[in-house]
Amino acid sequence: MALDPIVLCLNKAGEPIAHRIAKQLGCRVHGRQDRVDSADAYFTNALDHTRDLFAAGVPVIGVCASGILIRAVAPLLNDKLTEPPVLSVSDVGAVVIPLLGGHRGANRLATQIAKMLNSKAAVTTAGDVAIGVALDEPPLGWRLANPEDAKGAMATMLNSGAPIIEGENIWDIDAGEGPVILKTGTAPVETGSHILSYHPQTFALGLGCARGCDVEEMWTLVQSTLQKAGLASEVISCVGSLDLKADEPAMIEVAARLGVPFRVFAADELEALTNRLANPSDIVFQEVGCHGVSEAAALALAGPDGTLAVAKTKTGNATCAIAQSKEPITEFTGRSRGNLSIIGIGPGQSSWRTPEASKLVADAEELVGYGLYIDLLGPLAHGKTRSDFPLGGEEDRCRYALEQAGKGKNVALICSGDAGIYAMGALVFELLDRGPEALGVSDAARRVEVVSTPGVSALQGAAARAGAPLGHDFCAISLSDLLTPREDILKRLKAAAEGDFVIAFYNPVSKRRRTLLAEARDILLAHRPADTPVMLASSLGRPEEYVRYRKLSELDVDEVDMLTVVLVGSSHSKLAHLGEGPRMYTPRGYARKIDGDLAAE
């Protein structure tokens, strides 16, 4: 399990058990507001909150009826190999039921909780019940080379008896006469439907290269080095290098192909290992400040008792080395490359937030943003470091987020709507593009991984509430002249009016800026009818949401504030009064196509 579980408590009766489980597992309790006296965070709707956690990949332990959890996550079920564990525990702790995530540790977690509570784990997975293990879930620090064969092998074992065990018995089960063979060791072996091969991740791979090294050159070097050493690729627990190489595409790709973490070290950390290197180099020291990169990184990952299993090997542009630890490497030294997720959370309500956005928030160590936006995340933000910035502090906010990521942290920059639409996404990339010499960011910050995830934008939310006003060509124009010269805004207004676009106005007014919306109205009236429909949508997706429609000629600036999106139709847009109320839409032109087809007949 990549994330710590959350224990959900829905009533006072379950509080003692919820807190007992959380204390033993070192995790948090989320409680139903007004029904639970003590919790680390509170939620108002159990179904919505469970769904949020599940979508974010967070294991859920619900001290509640199983049906509540089932109803919550049912719409999201699609892949048993990636779904996080979901467990139900009775209020008195008598029964622990792993509902989902048997392939992700749910059965093991249920057994652990049951033992802790001196109760019963209702495990129903065939392999766990009959044999006591799940073959596709080896012990921590071990890796299965052919997980795709585990299901068939388990079925064969259930029908034909205990397996032959070659090597270490890592499952502590009784061996038999086959036909399934379970092999353990460091060497690559032939696998198949009746042969499962498990490898201890006791080796670390160190890499070095010239800037811009070709991915295939490095990958070929790594593969040939493993082959010559007689090592399966699954024995590699992690990949490491110098922090100056944190953004080196070849290294990142090698770690990704091996499916292991990529860790980096400062030059002085690697230099401290010089006396353990097989091939120290003064030339390397002059270039980067340490006498070796690949050997030192491998040794740093393998720990103080690690030894070089393969000294530095190289090609024209790449080097690699392999170090071995006495035990599987399950905790990693050094630091990660650093990650900044630019997240649009939509208008704030969880049902309009994408599962990917929730997952990135759950993964993050630190949340950065305008305080209100972070607050809208509710319990999902609890327990995380947060750095709140005021409105107007956008550049400081983005720079801080990048610099924190540059320290190796996983940082989430929280934005409302879509982060790439009038939000922080563009500013992040602008700072990266400027460089430190132009008030940009440090070199360390420029080496971080930056991920953007889409959110429901204000224009999308407004359009959905209206009907389909964006059914034909449209544009968005911000009426804020804080960052855009007024003359540029007027030029764009005139062009959009002449082009007969549906227009979404962002930042339509502020306390001191009240004239541009009125000017926009007058410019548009010169090019489209006075009764052109206009939608005013305030606080979209929030409890105080307020939607109303006006004619363009009747658009009143005093009815608009900074939380309002203004959608102005084109000359073709319609406001239809249907059974469910007013619906605004812009025809695509199908009526003309049908008329043309009929005429052709």
C-alpha positions, -999 to 999 in steps of 0.1 A, spaced: 0 0 0 15 33 -11 -7 55 11 -15 52 48 -51 39 55 -78 62 68 -102 48 95 -137 60 89 -160 63 120 -197 70 114 -211 70 150 -201 71 186 -206 33 191 -176 27 168 -153 53 182 -133 31 206 -126 5 179 -118 32 153 -92 49 175 -78 15 186 -72 5 150 -57 39 141 -33 39 170 -20 4 162 -16 12 125 -3 47 130 -30 63 108 -58 88 112 -95 87 120 -120 106 99 -154 110 117 -189 119 106 -196 154 117 -221 158 145 -221 121 151 -186 114 163 -170 132 193 -133 128 185 -115 125 151 -86 139 133 -108 153 105 -146 154 99 -168 148 69 -205 155 63 -214 128 38 -201 92 43 -207 81 7 -190 111 -9 -160 110 15 -155 73 10 -157 78 -27 -131 106 -26 -106 85 -6 -111 55 -28 -107 76 -60 -75 90 -45 -61 55 -40 -63 57 -2 -70 25 17 -102 27 37 -111 9 69 -147 17 77 -160 10 112 -195 6 98 -218 -16 78 -203 -31 47 -232 -19 25 -222 18 31 -187 12 17 -200 -9 -12 -226 17 -23 -199 44 -20 -173 29 -42 -194 8 -66 -195 34 -94 -157 35 -94 -149 -2 -97 -130 -12 -128 -96 -28 -120 -89 -52 -91 -52 -49 -97 -51 -12 -89 -80 -6 -65 -69 3 -29 -80 -19 0 -115 -13 14 -123 -31 47 -153 -31 69 -151 -36 107 -181 -40 129 -187 -14 156 -176 -38 184 -147 -51 163 -160 -87 162 -156 -91 124 -131 -76 99 -142 -80 62 -118 -72 33 -142 -61 7 -118 -49 -20 -81 -48 -27 -71 -84 -20 -44 -79 -46 -32 -47 -28 -29 -60 7 -65 -60 20 -64 -96 32 -31 -91 50 -44 -59 66 -76 -76 76 -57 -104 93 -35 -79 111 -65 -59 124 -83 -91 135 -53 -103 154 -50 -69 171 -87 -70 181 -87 -107 189 -115 -111 164 -122 -128 131 -110 -118 96 -136 -129 70 -112 -136 42 -128 -152 12 -100 -151 -14 -95 -187 -25 -57 -187 -23 -56 -170 11 -82 -194 25 -68 -227 11 -31 -219 12 -28 -190 34 -9 -167 9 -16 -147 -22 10 -157 -48 8 -123 -66 16 -104 -34 50 -116 -22 65 -104 11 79 -68 13 112 -66 -5 105 -94 -29 92 -91 -65 74 -116 -87 89 -117 -122 57 -130 -139 26 -117 -120 5 -124 -150 9 -162 -144 -1 -160 -107 -38 -165 -111 -34 -196 -132 -8 -210 -109 -30 -205 -79 -59 -223 -96 -36 -252 -104 -24 -254 -68 -60 -254 -55 -68 -284 -78 -35 -303 -77 -19 -297 -43 10 -279 -27 38 -265 -49 75 -275 -53 96 -249 -37 131 -242 -51 151 -218 -30 140 -199 1 105 -206 14 95 -169 17 58 -179 23 64 -203 52 40 -229 36 43 -266 32 60 -278 0 45 -305 -21 50 -324 -54 38 -298 -78 29 -293 -106 35 -256 -97 70 -246 -90 78 -215 -68 114 -204 -74 134 -178 -54 168 -164 -62 187 -136 -79 192 -151 -113 168 -148 -142 148 -180 -148 124 -194 -174 89 -188 -162 54 -198 -173 20 -208 -162 34 -234 -138 66 -216 -127 66 -185 -107 99 -167 -101 105 -145 -70 135 -122 -66 149 -104 -35 153 -67 -41 187 -66 -25 205 -47 -52 208 -10 -61 216 5 -95 238 36 -97 238 56 -130 259 84 -144 259 100 -179 267 129 -201 239 155 -204 213 143 -229 224 107 -230 203 86 -253 178 65 -235 185 33 -255 222 36 -249 218 37 -212 191 10 -212 212 -13 -233 241 -8 -209 220 -16 -179 205 -48 -195 239 -60 -206 254 -54 -172 227 -73 -154 230 -102 -179 268 -104 -175 263 -104 -137 237 -131 -139 211 -109 -122 174 -107 -130 161 -71 -134 136 -77 -106 164 -77 -80 169 -40 -85 152 -21 -57 160 14 -68 181 36 -91 203 64 -79 225 92 -92 238 127 -85 212 154 -79 224 174 -109 210 145 -130 176 146 -114 160 156 -147 181 134 -169 155 117 -192 176 85 -197 179 79 -160 142 86 -153 132 62 -181 155 34 -169 139 37 -134 104 37 -150 112 6 -171 125 -12 -140 94 0 -121 115 13 -91 121 46 -74 147 71 -87 167 87 -59 194 114 -60 222 126 -38 242 158 -33 278 157 -44 291 159 -8 270 128 1 286 108 -27 320 122 -20 318 108 15 319 73 0 351 78 -20 371 53 0 346 25 -9 348 32 -47 366 8 -70 372 35 -97 375 69 -81 382 97 -107 398 131 -102 383 141 -135 348 134 -123 356 153 -91 366 183 -111 334 182 -131 308 175 -104 324 176 -70 326 139 -62 350 112 -72 324 89 -86 287 89 -94 274 55 -104 294 35 -79 288 60 -51 251 62 -58 247 24 -58 266 22 -25 246 50 -9 214 32 -17 227 -2 -5 236 13 29 267 12 51 270 -26 49 265 -27 11 292 -39 -13 299 -33 -49 285 -63 -69 294 -48 -102 320 -20 -105 315 8 -129 309 -2 -165 305 24 -193 297 33 -228 305 65 -246 280 85 -227 267 64 -198 280 45 -167 264 21 -143 273 1 -112 254 -23 -90 257 -26 -52 243 -53 -30 227 -52 5 225 -81 29 187 -76 32 161 -64 8 161 -27 4 127 -14 14 136 21 27 155 44 4 182 69 12 188 101 -8 158 120 -20 133 119 -48 136 140 -79 109 163 -65 74 167 -80 50 196 -85 14 188 -93 -6 217 -107 -41 207 -97 -74 222 -107 -100 212 -82 -130 226 -101 -154 248 -82 -146 230 -50 -173 203 -45 -158 168 -45 -182 154 -72 -167 179 -97 -131 170 -88 -115 144 -110 -101 112 -94 -67 120 -108 -68 154 -89 -78 136 -57 -50 111 -61 -24 138 -66 -36 156 -35 -35 124 -15 1 117 -27 14 152 -19 34 160 12 27 197 10 -3 217 -3 3 252 -16 -23 277 -26 -49 303 -17 -62 292 17 -98 290 6 -90 266 -22 -71 243 2 -100 244 26 -124 232 -1 -105 199 -2 -120 191 32 -106 160 50 -85 151 20 -61 179 31 -60 169 67 -26 160 81 -6 175 53 17 204 55 0 234 40 13 268 29 -14 293 25 -9 324 3 -32 354 0 -49 366 -32 -24 387 -51 6 365 -41 4 344 -72 41 347 -82 53 341 -46 30 311 -44 43 294 -76 79 302 -68 76 287 -33 59 256 -46 87 250 -72 115 256 -47 99 232 -22 96 206 -49 133 213 -57 141 200 -22 128 166 -33 93 170 -19 60 160 -35 41 194 -37 6 201 -49 -3 236 -61 -40 239 -55 -61 260 -79 -98 264 -84 -114 256 -118 -88 244 -143 -52 253 -133 -43 260 -169 -72 285 -175 -65 319 -160 -47 302 -131 -13 292 -119 -3 267 -146 11 293 -170 30 311 -143 47 280 -132 60 273 -166 69 310 -171 91 309 -139 108 277 -152 114 293 -185 129 325 -170 157 308 -152 174 322 -120 191 351 -138 157 366 -146 139 363 -113 129 327 -121 137 298 -99 168 279 -88 184 251 -109 172 225 -83 136 238 -89 140 236 -127 149 199 -124 116 188 -107 89 168 -124 59 190 -132 25 174 -137 -7 192 -147 -42 178 -142 -74 192 -156 -102 205 -136 -138 216 -143 -134 253 -154 -159 280 -146 -170 281 -182 -176 244 -183 -196 245 -151 -217 274 -163 -223 258 -196 -234 225 -180 -258 244 -158 -272 264 -187 -276 235 -212 -252 238 -241 -243 274 -248 -208 263 -260 -223 241 -287 -205 261 -314 -174 283 -315 -166 302 -283 -138 320 -266 -129 332 -231 -118 368 -222 -106 380 -189 -118 416 -181 -91 421 -155 -66 448 -166 -42 440 -137 -20 419 -160 -34 427 -194 -33 462 -209 -68 477 -213 -63 484 -250 -55 447 -256 -88 437 -238 -108 461 -259 -91 448 -291 -100 412 -282 -136 422 -273 -141 439 -307 -126 409 -326 -148 384 -306 -179 406 -313 -171 407 -350 -164 370 -351 -198 363 -334 -183 340 -308 -201 329 -277 -180 346 -250 -172 335 -214 -161 365 -194 -138 358 -165 -130 383 -137 -158 405 -150 -156 431 -122 -139 439 -89 -144 464 -62 -124 491 -81 -129 479 -117 -165 484 -128 -164 498 -163 -151 471 -187 -181 448 -184 -204 477 -194 -180 486 -223 -180 449 -234 -218 449 -234 -220 480 -256 -194 466 -280 -213 433 -284 -246 451 -288 -232 467 -320 -228 432 -335 -256 410 -321 -293 414 -312 -304 431 -280 -322 400 -268 -291 378 -271 -292 355 -240 -267 361 -212 -261 337 -183 -249 349 -150 -235 321 -128 -223 328 -93 -205 304 -69 -209 275 -93 -209 241 -77 -212 255 -42 -242 256 -18 -247 293 -26 -248 287 -64 -270 313 -81 -279 312 -118 -300 336 -138 -305 348 -174 -307 382 -189 -310 398 -223 -277 414 -234 -293 449 -235 -304 444 -198 -270 432 -185 -264 452 -153 -229 455 -139 -242 458 -104 -256 423 -106 -221 408 -111 -192 401 -88 -158 384 -89 -175 350 -82 -197 354 -113 -190 339 -147 -208 358 -175 -217 337 -206 -228 358 -236 -244 340 -264 -237 345 -301 -263 358 -325 -275 322 -330 -277 313 -293 -312 305 -279 -329 306 -245 -355 279 -246 -381 276 -219 -384 238 -215 -401 216 -189 -372 218 -164 -368 255 -169 -347 279 -190 -321 262 -212 -295 282 -231 -279 266 -262 -261 275 -294 -271 254 -324 -242 236 -343 -260 239 -376 -277 205 -379 -309 221 -390 -292 236 -421 -276 202 -428 -310 184 -427 -326 210 -449 -297 206 -474 -301 168 -473 -338 171 -480 -332 195 -508 -307 171 -524 -333 143 -523 
